[in-house]
Amino acid sequence: MVNRTQTTAERGRPLNQCHIAIEGAIGVGKTTLTQKLADKLGSGTFFEQVDDNPFIELFYQDPSRHALSVQLSFLFSRLKQWQTLHQQDLFSQGVISDYLFAKDHIFATVTLSDEELALYDQVARLIEIDLHRPDLVIYLQSKPNVIMERIRRRNRSMERGVRVEYLQQIINAYDQYFFHYQQAPLLIVQTDRMNFADSEDAVDTLIERIGNMTSQTEFWADYS
């Protein structure tokens, strides 16, 4: 585990021995990049279990009614997954994940009322565990209209209820969270014109860009 002042270059560990977490809003390309980056580096993977959540489609249909149910369901699911990963000691090996554990609270601040958020926070504190800190976080940014087009193209039934207004709220919450983020080296990647699903070269260029990091937080937009 790295301390807060180390960058990827200073860490001295090969990328294929690091825990790299990919984050960003719905549909921005986290899972695709996670798999492609893991394939390039020969790392293991673990993915957010979205399809197993019985409330997610109901939430998109009626957010106010199902918000607390979907958030608590995700909280317990992610907690169980991270406990399993700790028990298997997978974080000591090279692994790429398509989310941070903290994402659940980021979404909760958007989806829950003040009263529901207070209840959610009480539950979260009761089950709080000592979480592994990633060696590097990659935050994928994109404009809402670009993400909505990607969501439309992948055509998942559970996501057909996603609205651009809700997506903008999620993006704002992520931007605010990562504006203050200091827990690990952070690379913010602007993906409006860089879709990792369509370009193998983009993944290679990303790996090169990671290797050139010299500070705690950096921004990258490839407009070539």
KEFIPA-826536 format. One line per 5 residues: their letters; for each residue x, y, z of N, C-alpha, C, O. Coordinates in steps of 0.02 Angstrom, whole numbers, plus 50000, padded with zeros to 5 digits. Layout:
BEGIN
a> X/Y/Z/X/Y/Z/X/Y/Z/X/Y/Z  ...
//
This chain:
BEGIN
mvnrt> 50042/49941/50000/50000/50000/50000/50044/50062/50000/50092/50067/50038  50027/50110/49957/50069/50169/49951/50047/50221/50001/49989/50222/50022  50092/50267/50020/50071/50322/50061/50047/50379/50017/50050/50374/49956  50024/50433/50048/49990/50485/50010/50036/50526/49968/50013/50562/49923  50100/50524/49979/50145/50566/49941/50178/50531/49883/50212/50562/49842
qttae> 50168/50466/49878/50200/50430/49823/50159/50436/49759/50098/50434/49760  50194/50443/49704/50163/50440/49638/50176/50371/49609/50213/50331/49638  50147/50357/49552/50158/50292/49521/50231/50281/49503/50256/50226/49508  50265/50334/49482/50335/50328/49464/50379/50314/49525/50427/50277/49521  50361/50345/49581/50402/50338/49641/50390/50272/49677/50432/50250/49717
rgrpl> 50333/50240/49663/50315/50180/49699/50365/50124/49687/50382/50086/49732  50389/50119/49624/50438/50068/49608/50410/49999/49596/50449/49952/49587  50344/49991/49596/50313/49926/49583/50288/49924/49511/50259/49973/49487  50299/49868/49476/50272/49863/49408/50196/49868/49409/50164/49848/49458  50167/49895/49356/50094/49904/49354/50057/49838/49361/50002/49836/49390
nqchi> 50087/49784/49335/50052/49720/49339/50054/49689/49409/50028/49634/49420  50083/49725/49457/50081/49703/49527/50042/49752/49571/50042/49746/49632  50008/49800/49539/49972/49852/49575/49896/49839/49574/49870/49803/49531  49862/49870/49622/49789/49874/49620/49771/49941/49588/49784/49994/49617  49741/49938/49530/49719/49997/49494/49642/49997/49494/49611/49948/49474
aiega> 49612/50052/49517/49539/50058/49518/49517/50107/49464/49544/50162/49459  49469/50086/49424/49441/50129/49371/49373/50155/49396/49331/50116/49418  49363/50221/49392/49300/50249/49415/49271/50299/49365/49305/50320/49318  49208/50315/49375/49174/50362/49332/49099/50348/49331/49076/50300/49361  49062/50390/49296/48989/50385/49295/48966/50324/49256/49005/50291/49222
igvgk> 48902/50311/49261/48870/50256/49224/48885/50264/49149/48877/50318/49122  48907/50210/49117/48914/50211/49044/48976/50244/49017/48983/50251/48957  49022/50266/49062/49081/50302/49038/49135/50254/49011/49181/50277/48976  49130/50190/49026/49177/50141/48998/49223/50108/49049/49276/50083/49031  49203/50106/49112/49245/50078/49165/49259/50004/49155/49317/49982/49157
ttltq> 49207/49966/49144/49215/49893/49140/49256/49873/49079/49298/49829/49082  49243/49907/49023/49282/49893/48961/49355/49907/48972/49397/49865/48954  49371/49964/49001/49442/49981/49013/49473/49934/49063/49531/49915/49055  49436/49915/49115/49462/49868/49164/49485/49804/49132/49540/49779/49145  49442/49776/49088/49459/49713/49056/49517/49721/49007/49562/49678/49005
kladk> 49517/49774/48968/49570/49785/48919/49637/49798/48953/49689/49773/48931  49636/49837/49006/49698/49852/49042/49725/49789/49076/49785/49777/49076  49680/49749/49105/49702/49687/49136/49731/49639/49085/49781/49605/49098  49701/49636/49025/49728/49593/48972/49798/49615/48952/49842/49573/48941  49809/49680/48947/49875/49707/48927/49927/49692/48980/49984/49676/48964
lgsgt> 49908/49699/49045/49956/49694/49100/49961/49624/49128/50007/49609/49166  49915/49580/49110/49914/49513/49138/49891/49513/49211/49911/49471/49250  49849/49561/49229/49825/49568/49297/49758/49533/49306/49724/49517/49257  49740/49520/49369/49673/49495/49384/49622/49551/49381/49640/49610/49375  49559/49534/49385/49505/49583/49383/49453/49568/49437/49445/49511/49457
ffeqv> 49419/49621/49460/49355/49610/49493/49309/49668/49475/49329/49725/49468  49244/49650/49467/49196/49695/49438/49137/49707/49486/49120/49664/49526  49109/49766/49480/49049/49782/49517/48992/49736/49496/48982/49725/49436  48955/49709/49544/48901/49661/49530/48835/49699/49521/48791/49696/49563  48829/49734/49464/48769/49774/49452/48710/49731/49433/48654/49742/49458
ddnpf> 48720/49682/49391/48665/49641/49365/48631/49601/49419/48573/49580/49411  48665/49589/49475/48636/49550/49529/48591/49590/49575/48559/49562/49620  48589/49656/49566/48549/49698/49610/48476/49698/49587/48461/49722/49533  48431/49671/49629/48361/49664/49607/48323/49730/49604/48267/49733/49579  48353/49784/49631/48317/49848/49635/48338/49898/49582/48305/49950/49574
ielfy> 48391/49885/49544/48419/49936/49502/48371/49957/49446/48363/50017/49433  48338/49909/49414/48291/49927/49360/48231/49964/49389/48205/50011/49359  48208/49942/49448/48152/49976/49481/48171/50047/49500/48130/50093/49496  48235/50056/49520/48258/50123/49538/48254/50171/49479/48230/50227/49486  48277/50149/49420/48275/50193/49361/48203/50210/49342/48190/50262/49312
qdpsr> 48156/50164/49358/48085/50177/49342/48053/50225/49392/48012/50266/49374  48073/50219/49456/48043/50260/49509/48096/50274/49562/48097/50241/49614  48141/50322/49550/48198/50334/49595/48178/50349/49667/48209/50321/49713  48130/50391/49678/48114/50411/49746/48089/50353/49788/48101/50351/49849  48057/50305/49757/48029/50248/49794/48081/50196/49810/48079/50164/49863
halsv> 48129/50186/49765/48174/50129/49772/48247/50149/49787/48290/50106/49788  48260/50213/49799/48329/50236/49808/48363/50203/49868/48419/50177/49862  48330/50203/49925/48361/50175/49985/48372/50100/49977/48424/50074/49999  48325/50065/49947/48332/49993/49937/48392/49977/49893/48431/49932/49908  48400/50014/49838/48455/50000/49792/48522/50016/49824/48571/49980/49814
qlsfl> 48525/50072/49864/48588/50090/49895/48610/50040/49948/48668/50022/49951  48563/50019/49990/48581/49970/50042/48599/49903/50011/48644/49868/50035  48564/49885/49957/48580/49822/49923/48651/49824/49895/48688/49775/49902  48670/49880/49863/48738/49887/49837/48789/49887/49894/48842/49857/49889  48773/49922/49948/48820/49926/50004/48837/49856/50031/48896/49841/50039
fsrlk> 48787/49815/50043/48799/49748/50070/48834/49703/50019/48876/49663/50037  48815/49710/49955/48847/49670/49903/48921/49687/49897/48962/49642/49892  48937/49751/49896/49007/49772/49889/49047/49753/49951/49105/49732/49945  49017/49760/50009/49051/49740/50071/49069/49666/50069/49125/49647/50086  49023/49624/50049/49035/49552/50045/49091/49537/49995/49134/49495/50008
qwqtl> 49090/49571/49938/49141/49560/49887/49210/49580/49912/49259/49543/49903  49216/49639/49944/49281/49662/49968/49307/49619/50025/49367/49609/50031  49263/49594/50067/49285/49549/50121/49313/49485/50091/49364/49459/50115  49281/49459/50038/49307/49400/50004/49375/49412/49973/49419/49370/49977  49384/49470/49943/49448/49488/49912/49503/49493/49964/49559/49471/49952
hqqdl> 49487/49522/50022/49536/49526/50076/49556/49456/50100/49615/49442/50111  49506/49413/50109/49520/49345/50134/49563/49306/50086/49604/49265/50107  49554/49317/50020/49594/49283/49970/49661/49318/49956/49701/49294/49917  49671/49375/49990/49733/49414/49984/49747/49434/49911/49805/49437/49890  49694/49449/49874/49702/49467/49804/49734/49536/49795/49763/49550/49742
fsqgv> 49728/49579/49846/49756/49646/49839/49832/49646/49841/49863/49696/49825  49863/49590/49862/49935/49587/49861/49961/49569/49792/50022/49569/49781  49916/49553/49746/49935/49537/49677/49912/49593/49631/49880/49641/49653  49929/49588/49568/49906/49637/49519/49832/49627/49505/49811/49572/49486  49792/49679/49515/49720/49673/49504/49692/49740/49481/49713/49793/49505
isdyl> 49645/49737/49434/49611/49797/49409/49537/49791/49429/49506/49739/49417  49509/49844/49459/49439/49844/49478/49403/49899/49440/49432/49950/49422  49337/49889/49429/49300/49940/49393/49260/49985/49440/49211/50016/49420  49280/49987/49504/49249/50034/49551/49291/50039/49614/49330/49995/49630  49280/50095/49650/49304/50104/49718/49248/50087/49766/49189/50097/49749
fakdh> 49264/50063/49824/49212/50050/49874/49175/50114/49891/49115/50113/49906  49210/50171/49888/49180/50236/49905/49124/50257/49858/49087/50303/49873  49118/50224/49800/49068/50246/49751/48998/50240/49779/48954/50279/49760  48986/50193/49825/48919/50184/49852/48895/50247/49888/48837/50266/49881  48940/50278/49926/48921/50339/49961/48914/50397/49912/48872/50441/49923
ifatv> 48954/50399/49859/48947/50451/49809/48876/50449/49779/48844/50501/49773  48853/50390/49761/48786/50384/49733/48733/50400/49785/48681/50430/49769  48745/50379/49847/48695/50391/49900/48683/50465/49911/48626/50485/49925  48734/50506/49904/48725/50578/49914/48681/50609/49860/48652/50662/49870  48676/50575/49803/48634/50600/49748/48563/50571/49752/48514/50607/49742
tlsde> 48557/50507/49768/48493/50472/49761/48449/50476/49823/48388/50469/49817  48478/50488/49882/48439/50484/49944/48418/50552/49970/48453/50602/49960  48362/50553/50004/48341/50613/50040/48387/50622/50100/48425/50577/50117  48383/50679/50133/48425/50692/50192/48412/50640/50246/48459/50616/50278  48349/50622/50257/48332/50573/50309/48358/50504/50290/48384/50468/50332
elaly> 48350/50486/50226/48374/50420/50203/48450/50417/50206/48478/50365/50224  48483/50472/50188/48557/50473/50190/48582/50465/50261/48632/50431/50273  48548/50496/50309/48568/50489/50380/48561/50417/50402/48605/50391/50437  48508/50383/50382/48499/50312/50399/48551/50270/50364/48581/50225/50394  48563/50284/50300/48615/50247/50262/48683/50254/50297/48719/50205/50304
dqvar> 48700/50315/50317/48765/50327/50349/48770/50288/50415/48824/50264/50432  48716/50283/50453/48717/50245/50515/48732/50171/50501/48773/50140/50535  48699/50144/50451/48712/50074/50432/48783/50065/50408/48817/50017/50428  48807/50111/50365/48875/50105/50339/48927/50107/50394/48976/50071/50391  48917/50149/50444/48965/50153/50500/48965/50088/50540/49018/50068/50565
lieid> 48908/50057/50547/48904/49995/50586/48942/49938/50553/48969/49895/50588  48945/49938/50487/48977/49882/50452/49045/49903/50422/49073/49867/50382  49069/49961/50443/49131/49987/50415/49189/49939/50425/49197/49911/50479  49231/49930/50373/49289/49887/50378/49351/49927/50357/49346/49981/50328  49409/49900/50374/49472/49932/50354/49484/49917/50280/49503/49861/50262
lhrpd> 49473/49967/50238/49474/49955/50166/49544/49963/50137/49583/50006/50157  49559/49920/50089/49622/49925/50053/49623/49987/50009/49573/50003/49977  49677/50022/50009/49686/50082/49967/49720/50062/49901/49773/50031/49903  49691/50080/49844/49723/50061/49780/49789/50098/49770/49801/50150/49801  49831/50070/49728/49894/50102/49711/49885/50159/49661/49925/50205/49659
lviyl> 49831/50155/49623/49817/50207/49573/49742/50207/49559/49711/50154/49553  49713/50266/49552/49643/50273/49531/49642/50310/49464/49675/50361/49456  49604/50283/49417/49593/50316/49353/49519/50337/49351/49474/50295/49352  49508/50402/49348/49440/50429/49346/49424/50449/49274/49455/50495/49247  49376/50415/49244/49356/50428/49175/49301/50481/49174/49249/50473/49205
qskpn> 49314/50536/49139/49266/50590/49132/49238/50591/49061/49272/50574/49013  49176/50613/49055/49146/50624/48989/49083/50666/48998/49054/50668/49052  49063/50699/48945/49003/50740/48947/48941/50696/48948/48941/50641/48920  48886/50720/48979/48826/50679/48984/48799/50655/48917/48777/50598/48911  48800/50699/48866/48773/50678/48801/48815/50622/48769/48787/50579/48734
vimer> 48881/50623/48780/48924/50570/48754/48909/50504/48790/48904/50451/48759  48902/50508/48856/48887/50447/48895/48818/50420/48876/48810/50359/48870  48769/50463/48868/48702/50440/48850/48703/50403/48783/48667/50354/48775  48744/50425/48737/48750/50390/48673/48781/50321/48682/48761/50273/48650  48830/50317/48726/48861/50252/48740/48812/50205/48775/48811/50145/48761
irrrn> 48773/50232/48821/48721/50191/48854/48670/50167/48802/48650/50109/48803  48651/50211/48757/48603/50191/48705/48630/50136/48661/48594/50089/48643  48694/50140/48644/48724/50090/48599/48731/50022/48632/48722/49971/48599  48746/50021/48697/48753/49955/48729/48686/49925/48748/48681/49864/48759  48633/49966/48751/48563/49942/48752/48549/49891/48807/48523/49837/48794
rsmer> 48567/49908/48869/48550/49865/48925/48480/49883/48950/48465/49942/48960  48439/49833/48960/48369/49846/48979/48364/49886/49044/48322/49930/49050  48407/49871/49093/48403/49904/49157/48421/49978/49154/48403/50017/49198  48458/49998/49100/48481/50067/49095/48436/50111/49051/48450/50170/49041  48382/50083/49025/48339/50122/48979/48303/50179/49015/48279/50225/48983
gvrve> 48300/50174/49081/48267/50227/49118/48314/50283/49141/48292/50330/49173  48378/50278/49124/48427/50330/49144/48410/50395/49109/48400/50397/49048  48407/50449/49147/48393/50515/49120/48456/50559/49122/48497/50551/49167  48462/50604/49074/48521/50645/49070/48529/50690/49131/48584/50706/49151  48473/50710/49161/48476/50752/49221/48506/50714/49280/48547/50741/49317
ylqqi> 48486/50651/49287/48515/50609/49339/48589/50596/49326/48630/50598/49372  48606/50584/49264/48676/50572/49246/48719/50633/49262/48775/50625/49287  48694/50693/49249/48731/50754/49264/48742/50760/49340/48795/50782/49361  48693/50741/49380/48701/50743/49453/48756/50695/49475/48796/50712/49519  48758/50636/49445/48810/50587/49463/48879/50613/49443/48926/50607/49482
inayd> 48885/50642/49384/48949/50670/49362/48972/50725/49409/49030/50728/49428  48925/50769/49429/48943/50822/49476/48968/50794/49543/49016/50820/49571  48935/50741/49567/48955/50711/49630/49025/50680/49625/49065/50685/49671  49039/50647/49569/49106/50619/49558/49158/50674/49554/49211/50668/49584  49143/50727/49517/49191/50782/49511/49208/50812/49579/49266/50826/49594
qyffh> 49157/50820/49620/49168/50849/49686/49210/50802/49729/49255/50824/49765  49195/50737/49726/49232/50687/49766/49306/50687/49746/49349/50688/49789  49319/50684/49681/49389/50678/49660/49426/50744/49662/49488/50745/49659  49390/50800/49666/49423/50864/49676/49462/50865/49741/49514/50898/49746  49437/50829/49791/49469/50828/49857/49508/50763/49869/49534/50753/49924
yqqap> 49512/50718/49820/49539/50651/49832/49614/50652/49841/49651/50680/49799  49638/50622/49896/49709/50619/49911/49732/50550/49935/49788/50543/49960  49689/50500/49930/49703/50436/49960/49750/50392/49918/49779/50344/49943  49758/50409/49854/49802/50371/49810/49817/50415/49750/49781/50463/49737  49871/50400/49712/49882/50436/49649/49820/50433/49604/49788/50381/49599
llivq> 49805/50488/49572/49744/50494/49532/49760/50520/49463/49792/50572/49455  49737/50484/49412/49742/50507/49343/49672/50518/49317/49633/50471/49311  49655/50581/49301/49590/50598/49273/49595/50596/49197/49636/50632/49168  49554/50555/49166/49559/50544/49093/49495/50569/49060/49440/50544/49075  49501/50617/49015/49445/50643/48978/49432/50598/48918/49476/50590/48875
tdrmn> 49372/50569/48913/49360/50516/48864/49309/50535/48810/49286/50491/48774  49292/50599/48803/49243/50617/48751/49266/50595/48682/49226/50573/48641  49331/50602/48669/49358/50584/48603/49406/50524/48608/49447/50513/48563  49400/50486/48661/49445/50430/48671/49405/50372/48702/49401/50365/48763  49376/50331/48658/49335/50275/48681/49378/50212/48681/49397/50186/48628
fadse> 49394/50187/48740/49438/50129/48746/49406/50066/48716/49441/50018/48701  49341/50066/48709/49308/50008/48679/49324/50001/48605/49320/49947/48577  49342/50057/48573/49353/50057/48501/49427/50059/48480/49442/50055/48421  49473/50065/48529/49543/50075/48510/49591/50038/48557/49595/50053/48617  49627/49990/48529/49679/49956/48568/49738/50003/48580/49770/50000/48633
davdt> 49753/50046/48531/49808/50092/48538/49797/50139/48597/49845/50159/48630  49734/50157/48611/49719/50203/48666/49740/50172/48733/49762/50207/48778  49731/50107/48739/49751/50073/48802/49827/50074/48810/49852/50086/48864  49862/50061/48756/49936/50064/48758/49959/50134/48776/50006/50143/48816  49927/50185/48747/49945/50254/48761/49931/50271/48834/49969/50308/48866
lieri> 49876/50245/48861/49859/50256/48931/49912/50226/48977/49933/50258/49025  49935/50166/48962/49987/50134/49002/50051/50177/49002/50084/50185/49053  50067/50203/48943/50126/50247/48938/50115/50310/48980/50161/50334/49013  50054/50338/48977/50039/50399/49015/50044/50387/49090/50069/50430/49127  50021/50329/49113/50027/50312/49184/50100/50310/49205/50119/50336/49258
gnmts> 50141/50280/49162/50212/50275/49178/50248/50342/49182/50301/50347/49212  50218/50393/49152/50248/50460/49152/50222/50505/49207/50241/50563/49211  50179/50478/49251/50152/50519/49305/50208/50538/49354/50249/50496/49373  50209/50601/49375/50259/50625/49422/50228/50660/49482/50264/50680/49528  50162/50669/49483/50130/50702/49539/50069/50663/49562/50047/50615/49529
qtefw> 50041/50683/49618/49987/50645/49650/49924/50644/49606/49892/50592/49601  49907/50700/49576/49847/50705/49535/49865/50736/49467/49894/50789/49464  49846/50701/49413/49861/50726/49347/49800/50717/49302/49756/50677/49316  49798/50757/49247/49743/50757/49200/49770/50739/49131/49824/50762/49112  49731/50699/49094/49752/50680/49027/49693/50682/48979/49640/50652/48992
adys> 49701/50717/48925/49653/50718/48870/49691/50710/48805/49730/50754/48788  49681/50655/48770/49718/50643/48708/49675/50665/48649/49627/50630/48630  49691/50723/48620/49653/50750/48564/49689/50742/48498/49673/50775/48448  49739/50698/48497/49778/50689/48435/49736/50653/48381/49760/50642/48326
//
